[in-house]
C-alpha cells in the first residue's frame, strides 16, 4: 500500500517514523493511538506451462505496459496457498486449467518488495477464455519468444533460466534476485 | 495489519467492502477518496540449521507462547531477499552466522495468510549472543526435540518432514499447507 497519511485505526494525522520497543526496524507509528504500521513484501505466484517444448505467455491488455508479454502470474491473495494462487492466476489470465508439477523459483526483487514463486505446470484444458487483463495468449518456442517485450525483468530471467535447464534436462530451484540468480539442484 | 477503520489516505471513516472495477476479489474501499485497501499474505523466512545430525531450535522469551521452541524464523521485511531475511532472522534469534545451502520449504498457512519459506543452512559461527526474543537456543538430536512445545504447527510439520528426508538421505522441496504437504523431488 501507499504510505499512510492518516492512522487507519484512529484516523489521526500524526504518523512518525520510529523504532518500536524491541523491534529491529523503524516503522511508521501513530502518535495518537500507538498503532504501528508494518510493511512487508508481496508474493507473486504463477506458472511456467510447457507443451511440446513451447511456453505459454500472455499479452497484457491493460496498463502498465499493455502489449508486453508475461508468464501468467499475479499477486497471491489472503486465504490462498501459493499453489492455489498460481493456478488461479493461470486460469484468470490464460483460461488454462493447469496442474502443478513442482516449484521452480523463489525469486526476490527487493527494490520493489516482491517475491516471485513460480511453479512448473502442465495444461489440462485450454479454454481460450480469459479475463480482461489479457489481450491474447500463445505457446512460444524458445526461439520465438518476444524477449524484448517481456514485461518484468524477473519473469524474463526466470524463464530464460528455465529454458536453459530444460535443454540440459536437469531442473533445479531458481533462487536469487535481480543481481544474482542461482539454481539449486536438490540432492 | 488489522482491518482499517479509517482511510489511511484521506482519514475518512466511510470504508465499505466492494468489488473494484476489473478486480476479482472484494476489497475495502474508501467512499470518500476511492482508496482501495489490498491485503496480502506475509512471508516468514528462516532456516533449518543442522550440525552433526542435530537441529538448532530457539526458545521464545516473549509472548505469545513464551517458553515454546521454534526454528529461527520471522517476517520478511521490505528491501530484503528471502535469503537475506532468513539469515537475518537466524542471526537475531540465535546469534548464529549461517550460510544457506538450498531452499527447503514453500509452505502456506492460508487461514492466517502466511507463507513459510525455509532454507537449509549451516552454521559458520555460533556467538551465543542473541536478541531479546530468544530465551535460549540449542541443537537437538531428533529424539530430544521437544515436539509438543514447538510453537507453530507449520514449523513442526516442516521440521518433521525434513528429518525424515535426512534419514532417507534424499532432500526435496516441501510444498503444501496444513492439510496436505508434499515433497517435490526435483529431477
Interface residues (C-beta under 8 A of the other chain):
Chain A: X1 X2 X4 X5 X6 X7 X8 X9 X10 X11 X13 X22 X24 X25 X37 X38 X39 X40 X41 X42 X43 X62 X75 X76 X77 X78 X79 X80 X81 X82 X83 X84 X92 X102 X103 X106 X108 X110 X111 X113 X115 X117 X131 X132 X133 X170 X171 X172 X173 X175 X176 X177 X184 X185 X186 X187
Chain B: X1 X2 X4 X5 X6 X7 X8 X9 X10 X11 X13 X22 X24 X25 X37 X38 X39 X40 X41 X42 X43 X62 X75 X76 X77 X78 X79 X80 X81 X82 X83 X84 X92 X102 X103 X106 X108 X110 X111 X113 X115 X117 X131 X132 X133 X170 X171 X172 X173 X175 X176 X177 X184 X185 X186 X187
